[in-house]
Amino acid sequence: MTNRHEIDQAVELTKQIETLQKRVDAIKARIKGAGVGVYEGDFYAAKVFATTRKTQDEKLKDRIAKLIEKNISDEYLEEHTKVTDICAVRFEEIKADEKVA
């Protein structure tokens, strides 16, 4: 007996997932293009939101933690912080009692 059939299924499913993910990503990109807000479909709503993520360089994280304890300046921390603007989409089911007629 061989595992080939299950292996083939796993690869085919992985390919299908990749194809579906590309479709979802394209839809999300179009929704994001409409800007920040809430958009309703027939059964689900899409909430587009913008936020800013701040992260410290991995190599400096321990060092920065020690420097924070020593009350290092905000300017120093800002210099070593990467700021990334993010626009994301979150989907939620529209409950029957929330549906706008």
SVG drawing of the C-alpha trace seen along z (x, -y; Angstrom):
<svg xmlns="http://www.w3.org/2000/svg" viewBox="-36 -63 58 65">
<polyline fill="none" stroke="black" stroke-width="0.4" points="0.0,0.0 1.2,-3.5 0.6,-7.1 0.7,-8.4 -3.0,-9.1 -3.1,-11.2 0.1,-13.0 -1.5,-13.9 -4.7,-15.1 -2.6,-17.3 -0.7,-18.9 -3.9,-19.5 -5.6,-21.0 -2.6,-23.3 -2.8,-24.5 -6.5,-25.2 -5.9,-27.1 -3.2,-29.2 -5.6,-30.0 -8.4,-30.9 -6.1,-33.1 -5.1,-35.0 -8.8,-35.7 -9.4,-36.8 -6.4,-39.1 -7.6,-40.7 -11.1,-41.2 -9.6,-42.7 -7.4,-45.1 -10.5,-46.4 -12.4,-46.9 -9.4,-48.7 -9.4,-50.9 -12.8,-52.3 -11.1,-53.7 -11.6,-53.3 -15.2,-52.5 -17.7,-49.7 -19.2,-48.1 -22.0,-45.7 -22.7,-42.8 -25.8,-40.6 -24.6,-38.5 -21.3,-39.9 -19.8,-43.3 -16.2,-44.4 -14.6,-46.8 -11.6,-48.6 -9.3,-50.2 -6.0,-51.9 -3.5,-51.7 0.2,-52.2 2.5,-49.5 5.7,-50.3 8.4,-47.7 12.0,-47.8 14.8,-46.2 15.1,-42.6 18.8,-43.0 18.2,-46.0 15.2,-44.8 17.1,-43.6 19.4,-46.6 16.4,-49.0 14.6,-47.3 17.7,-47.9 17.9,-51.5 14.3,-52.1 14.9,-51.1 17.6,-53.8 15.1,-56.4 16.7,-56.9 15.2,-59.7 12.1,-59.3 14.2,-60.6 16.6,-57.6 13.7,-55.2 12.1,-56.8 15.3,-56.6 15.4,-52.8 11.7,-52.2 10.3,-51.1 6.9,-52.6 4.6,-50.9 1.2,-52.2 -1.3,-49.3 -4.6,-49.1 -6.6,-45.9 -10.0,-44.4 -11.9,-42.4 -15.1,-40.5 -18.0,-40.0 -21.3,-38.3 -24.3,-40.6 -26.8,-39.4 -30.5,-39.4 -31.4,-42.1 -28.5,-44.4 -29.4,-44.2 -30.4,-47.6 -33.4,-47.2"/>
</svg>
